[in-house]
Amino acid sequence: MRKPVETATRVCPVEVATAVLGGAWKLTIVKHLLEKPYRYGQLCRALPLAPPRSLTRQLRELEEDGIVRREVYAEVPPKVEYSLTPLGDSLAPIVDQINAWGKSYPQ
């Protein structure tokens, strides 16, 4: 368990969710992976404003926290695919609600 998540477990469940899902691109990554598995390059194209280094860090944290699965295929060139774990899939209603709220946010 990552240190920020471990610390959050001693505070409150909202802090756990924030520790796991807080980050510049994490919820957007989850939103895309709810649709289908993505390769890294596909995610880069789906999130064009996300710096590659940031995207890589967010994916690693989501994997470490059990939200994202990283599957490496034994091919040349190597193929890596990201998908959601069952825990990640359980975020669907939350992501849908946040997405709806964001659409209705006053501009």
C-alpha positions in Angstrom: 0.0 0.0 0.0 1.4 3.4 -1.0 2.2 5.7 2.0 -0.4 8.3 1.2 -3.1 5.7 1.1 -1.9 4.1 4.3 -2.0 7.4 6.1 -5.4 8.2 4.7 -6.8 5.0 6.2 -6.2 6.4 9.6 -8.1 9.6 8.8 -11.4 8.9 7.0 -12.8 7.0 3.9 -13.0 10.2 1.9 -9.3 10.7 2.4 -8.6 7.1 1.2 -10.6 7.9 -2.0 -8.8 11.1 -2.5 -5.4 9.5 -1.9 -6.2 6.8 -4.5 -8.0 8.9 -7.1 -6.5 12.3 -6.5 -4.2 13.3 -9.2 -4.2 15.4 -12.3 -5.4 12.6 -14.7 -6.4 9.6 -12.6 -10.2 10.0 -12.9 -9.9 10.7 -16.6 -7.8 7.6 -17.1 -10.4 5.5 -15.2 -13.2 7.1 -17.3 -11.4 6.0 -20.5 -10.6 2.5 -19.2 -14.2 2.0 -18.3 -14.9 2.0 -22.0 -12.2 -0.5 -23.1 -8.5 -1.5 -22.5 -6.0 1.0 -23.9 -2.4 0.8 -24.9 -0.2 3.6 -23.6 0.0 5.4 -26.9 -3.8 5.3 -27.2 -4.1 6.8 -23.7 -1.7 9.6 -24.7 -3.8 10.4 -27.7 -7.0 10.3 -25.6 -5.5 12.7 -23.0 -3.5 15.1 -25.2 -3.0 17.7 -22.5 -1.4 15.1 -20.1 2.3 15.2 -20.1 3.6 11.7 -20.8 5.7 11.6 -17.6 2.6 12.5 -15.5 0.5 10.0 -17.3 3.0 7.2 -16.6 3.2 8.2 -12.9 -0.6 8.2 -12.6 -0.9 4.8 -14.3 1.8 3.3 -12.0 0.0 4.6 -8.9 -3.4 3.4 -10.1 -1.7 0.0 -10.7 -0.1 -0.1 -7.3 -3.5 0.8 -5.7 -5.2 -2.1 -7.4 -7.4 0.1 -9.8 -5.5 -0.6 -13.1 -4.1 -3.8 -14.5 -1.0 -3.6 -16.7 -0.6 -6.5 -19.0 2.5 -7.1 -21.0 2.3 -9.3 -24.1 5.3 -11.3 -25.2 5.6 -9.7 -28.7 8.1 -7.8 -30.6 7.8 -4.9 -30.3 6.4 -5.3 -26.8 2.7 -4.7 -26.3 1.4 -3.2 -23.0 -2.3 -2.9 -22.4 -4.0 -1.1 -19.5 -7.4 -2.2 -18.2 -9.4 -1.9 -15.0 -9.4 -4.4 -12.2 -12.8 -5.4 -10.6 -12.0 -2.7 -8.0 -11.5 -0.2 -10.8 -14.7 -1.3 -12.5 -16.6 -0.6 -9.3 -15.8 3.1 -9.8 -18.2 3.3 -12.8 -21.1 4.9 -11.0 -18.9 7.4 -9.2 -17.1 8.4 -12.4 -20.5 8.7 -14.2 -21.8 11.0 -11.4 -18.6 13.2 -11.4 -18.8 13.4 -15.2 -22.5 14.5 -15.1 -21.7 17.1 -12.4 -18.8 18.4 -14.4 -21.0 18.8 -17.5 -23.6 20.8 -15.6 -21.0 23.0 -13.8 -21.8 26.7 -14.5 -19.5 28.3 -16.9 
